[in-house]
Amino acid sequence: MKVVMPGGTGQIGSALMEDLLRDGHEVVLVSRHPPREGALPAGVRWAQWDGSTSAGWGGEVAGADAVVNLAGASLAGEGLLSIPFQRWTPARKEIILSSRVRAGQALVEAVAAARDRPKVLVQSSAVGYYGASEEAVDEQTPPGTDFLARVCQAWEASTQAVEEMGVRRVIVRTALVLSRRGGLFPVMVLPFRLYLGGRLGSGRAWFPWIHIQDEVRAIRHLIETPEARGPFNLVAPEAVRSADFTRALAGVLRRPTLLPIPPLLLRLALGEKAILVLEGQRVTPRRLAEVGFVFNFPRLEAALRDLLQ
């Protein structure tokens, strides 16, 4: 199987690439940044992307078994140290939105030019699509109206045109991915390791999550299930609130939760980006269950123990 992965050098892409290689598949990473010499394992090729068009790499989608579009500037921030401090300025918000839309448009351009079109396109999105919600939401729930919801709507819409070209399209609305390799999770773990961890805000916000192993397995399952199309929530079935998450994290690490961080302080420090930790959604993976996916880590404590012990 040949899989083309725009934006495949990040947290999810790296894990997916390793999983595909273990099964002997071919992976093409599409990225603006060339890999270090000797950094790519056998079975992986790199294709240069200019950040805006399909020039130089678009031909790779011809005959591909799957294209997994993971391209887009990080919502949390670029690099471990910047995550707690990089605010969503107007300029940063434009980068977050435009990087996703341009990547989608470039993919549509590449698919349109291919005589042998890919069998499936997996389009990244996030559970932020639904906005903050106290009620349970599933894939039929209308979108929210805040910045993240608007970004997700534009992100998903950017590749919709491939469906008219006969390409099966799957949208993966991903929750916070629990992984040691990047994203928000290591930043959240560090204060607890230093005995400085505590509840974030009121602790009442819903905290949708998924183990990186299940994230990768779900994407593979959707690629390999011909009847799967449309949006799927990639989120563990156990719904927890923020306070439940920090309590479980402290328990697994055997640390106290002594220093709750007030919502006002988080908003002063992070600005609008504070919604990543102060607001959430009670998301259910209804459609994943309908296509026969079974989680390896449906419960939070087991997921945390696997990653941290």
C-alpha positions in Angstrom: 0.0 0.0 0.0 1.3 3.5 -0.9 0.3 6.2 1.5 1.0 9.9 0.8 1.2 12.1 3.9 1.2 15.9 3.6 2.3 17.2 7.0 3.4 13.8 8.1 6.4 14.8 10.1 4.4 15.8 13.2 3.2 13.8 16.2 0.4 11.8 14.5 2.2 11.5 11.2 5.4 10.1 12.7 3.5 7.4 14.7 1.3 6.5 11.6 4.4 6.3 9.4 6.1 3.8 11.8 3.0 1.7 12.0 2.7 1.6 8.2 6.4 0.7 7.8 6.1 -2.2 10.3 3.5 -3.7 7.9 5.7 -3.2 4.9 3.9 -0.3 3.3 5.4 2.6 1.3 5.1 6.1 2.7 5.7 9.5 1.0 6.2 12.4 3.4 5.3 15.8 1.9 6.8 18.6 3.8 8.4 22.1 3.5 11.4 21.0 5.5 13.8 18.4 4.2 14.8 15.7 6.6 18.3 15.4 8.0 20.6 13.2 6.0 19.9 9.6 6.8 16.9 10.4 9.0 14.3 8.7 6.8 13.9 5.0 7.4 13.7 2.5 4.6 10.4 2.6 2.8 9.9 6.3 3.2 10.5 9.0 0.5 10.4 12.7 1.0 8.7 15.2 -1.4 9.3 19.0 -1.2 6.2 21.2 -0.7 6.3 25.0 -1.2 3.5 25.5 1.3 0.9 26.6 -1.2 0.6 24.4 -4.4 1.0 20.9 -5.6 4.2 21.7 -7.6 6.9 19.1 -7.2 4.9 16.6 -5.2 1.4 16.5 -6.7 2.3 13.5 -9.0 2.8 11.3 -5.9 -1.0 11.1 -5.3 -1.5 9.3 -8.6 -2.1 5.6 -7.9 -1.9 6.1 -4.1 -3.9 3.8 -2.0 -4.4 6.6 0.5 -3.6 10.3 1.1 -3.6 11.4 4.8 -3.7 15.1 5.0 -2.1 16.2 8.3 -0.8 19.6 7.1 -1.3 22.7 9.2 0.4 24.9 11.8 0.2 23.6 15.3 -2.7 25.0 17.4 -0.8 24.7 20.6 2.5 26.2 19.4 5.7 25.3 17.6 8.1 23.6 20.0 7.9 22.5 23.6 8.9 25.8 25.1 6.6 27.9 23.0 3.4 26.0 23.7 2.7 27.6 27.1 3.6 31.1 25.9 2.7 31.5 22.2 -0.5 33.5 22.1 -3.1 33.5 19.3 -2.3 36.9 17.9 -4.2 37.9 14.7 -1.1 36.9 12.7 -0.9 33.5 14.4 -4.6 32.8 13.8 -4.2 33.6 10.2 -1.3 31.2 9.9 -3.3 28.5 11.7 -6.2 28.9 9.3 -4.4 29.6 6.0 -1.9 26.8 6.4 -4.7 24.3 6.5 -6.8 25.8 3.7 -3.8 26.1 1.4 -2.8 22.4 2.0 -6.3 21.3 1.2 -6.5 23.3 -1.9 -3.1 22.0 -3.1 -4.4 18.4 -2.5 -7.5 19.1 -4.6 -5.2 20.5 -7.3 -3.1 17.3 -7.2 -6.0 14.9 -7.3 -7.6 16.8 -10.2 -4.4 16.4 -12.2 -4.0 12.7 -11.5 -5.3 10.2 -14.1 -5.2 7.4 -11.5 -6.8 9.0 -8.5 -6.1 7.9 -4.9 -8.6 5.4 -3.4 -9.2 7.4 -0.2 -8.3 10.8 1.3 -8.2 11.1 5.0 -8.8 14.7 6.0 -7.6 15.9 9.5 -9.9 17.9 11.7 -10.5 18.2 15.5 -13.3 17.9 18.0 -13.0 21.7 18.3 -15.4 21.6 15.3 -18.3 21.4 17.8 -17.3 24.3 20.0 -17.6 24.1 23.8 -20.5 21.9 24.9 -21.9 20.4 28.0 -24.2 18.0 26.1 -23.0 14.9 24.4 -22.2 15.5 20.7 -21.7 13.1 17.8 -20.9 13.4 14.2 -24.4 14.7 13.4 -24.1 17.6 15.8 -23.9 21.1 14.1 -20.6 23.0 14.3 -19.8 25.6 16.9 -19.1 29.3 16.2 -15.8 30.0 18.0 -12.4 30.3 16.4 -11.5 26.6 16.6 -14.9 25.6 15.2 -14.5 28.0 12.2 -11.0 26.7 11.6 -12.2 23.1 11.6 -15.1 23.9 9.2 -12.7 25.6 6.7 -10.2 22.7 7.2 -12.7 20.1 6.3 -14.2 22.0 3.4 -10.8 22.5 1.8 -10.7 19.0 0.3 -14.5 18.4 -0.2 -14.1 18.8 -4.0 -12.3 15.4 -4.2 -15.6 13.6 -3.5 -16.9 15.0 -6.8 -13.9 13.4 -8.5 -14.9 10.0 -7.2 -12.4 9.8 -4.3 -13.7 8.4 -1.0 -13.1 11.0 1.7 -12.9 10.4 5.5 -12.8 13.2 8.0 -11.1 12.5 11.3 -12.1 14.9 14.2 -9.4 14.2 16.7 -9.4 14.8 20.4 -6.3 15.6 22.5 -3.8 12.9 21.6 -2.0 11.4 24.5 1.6 10.8 23.3 5.0 11.1 24.8 6.3 12.6 21.5 4.8 16.1 21.5 1.7 18.2 21.6 0.1 19.4 24.8 0.4 16.2 26.8 4.1 16.4 27.7 3.6 20.0 28.7 0.7 19.0 31.0 2.7 16.2 32.5 5.9 18.2 33.4 4.4 20.2 36.3 3.2 17.0 37.9 6.6 15.4 37.6 8.0 18.5 39.4 5.3 18.3 42.2 3.7 21.5 40.8 0.6 20.1 39.1 -2.9 21.0 39.8 -6.4 21.4 38.4 -6.8 23.6 35.3 -9.5 26.3 35.9 -12.7 25.0 37.5 -12.0 21.4 36.4 -15.6 21.2 35.1 -14.8 21.3 31.3 -15.1 18.1 29.4 -11.7 16.7 28.4 -11.9 14.6 25.2 -8.8 12.4 24.7 -7.3 9.5 22.7 -4.2 7.4 23.1 -1.8 7.8 20.2 -1.9 4.0 19.5 -5.7 4.2 19.1 -5.4 7.3 16.9 -3.1 5.5 14.5 -5.2 2.3 14.6 -8.4 4.3 13.9 -6.9 6.0 10.9 -5.6 2.7 9.6 -9.1 1.1 10.2 -10.8 3.9 8.2 -8.4 3.7 5.3 -8.9 -0.1 5.1 -12.7 0.0 5.5 -14.2 0.7 2.1 -17.6 1.8 3.4 -16.2 4.4 5.8 -16.7 7.9 4.5 -17.6 11.3 6.0 -16.8 12.5 9.6 -15.6 10.3 12.4 -14.8 11.4 16.0 -11.4 10.0 17.1 -12.0 10.1 20.8 -11.9 7.5 23.6 -15.3 6.3 24.7 -14.7 7.3 28.4 -15.9 10.9 28.9 -13.9 12.7 31.6 -13.8 16.2 32.9 -10.6 18.2 33.3 -10.5 17.6 37.0 -10.9 13.8 36.4 -7.9 14.0 34.0 -5.6 15.8 36.4 -6.6 13.6 39.3 -5.9 10.4 37.2 -2.6 11.9 36.0 -1.5 12.7 39.5 -2.5 9.3 40.7 -0.5 7.5 38.0 2.6 9.6 38.7 2.0 9.4 42.4 2.0 13.2 42.8 -0.2 15.6 44.7 -2.5 18.1 43.0 -1.6 21.1 45.2 -1.7 24.1 42.9 -4.9 24.7 41.0 -4.5 27.3 38.3 -7.4 29.8 38.3 -9.2 30.4 34.9 -8.3 34.1 35.1 -4.6 33.4 35.3 -4.8 31.0 32.4 -6.6 33.6 30.3 -4.1 36.3 31.2 -1.2 34.0 30.3 -2.6 32.3 27.1 -5.2 34.8 25.9 -7.7 33.2 23.5 -5.6 30.0 23.4 -6.8 29.2 27.0 -9.9 27.6 25.4 -7.7 24.6 24.7 -7.6 23.8 28.4 -10.6 25.7 29.8 -13.4 24.6 27.4 -14.2 21.2 26.0 -16.8 18.9 24.5 -18.4 15.7 25.6 -17.7 13.9 22.3 -18.8 10.3 21.5 -17.1 8.0 18.9 -20.5 6.8 17.6 -19.5 6.2 14.0 -16.2 4.5 14.8 -18.2 1.9 16.7 -20.6 1.5 13.7 -17.6 0.5 11.4 -16.3 -2.0 13.9 -13.4 -0.2 15.5 -12.5 -1.5 19.0 -10.3 0.7 21.3 -7.1 -0.7 22.9 -7.3 2.1 25.5 -11.0 3.0 26.2 -10.2 4.0 29.8 -8.1 7.0 30.8 -6.1 5.4 33.7 -4.9 2.5 31.6 -3.9 4.9 28.8 -1.9 7.0 31.2 -0.2 4.0 32.8 0.8 2.8 29.4 2.4 6.1 28.5 3.9 7.1 31.9 5.0 3.9 33.7 
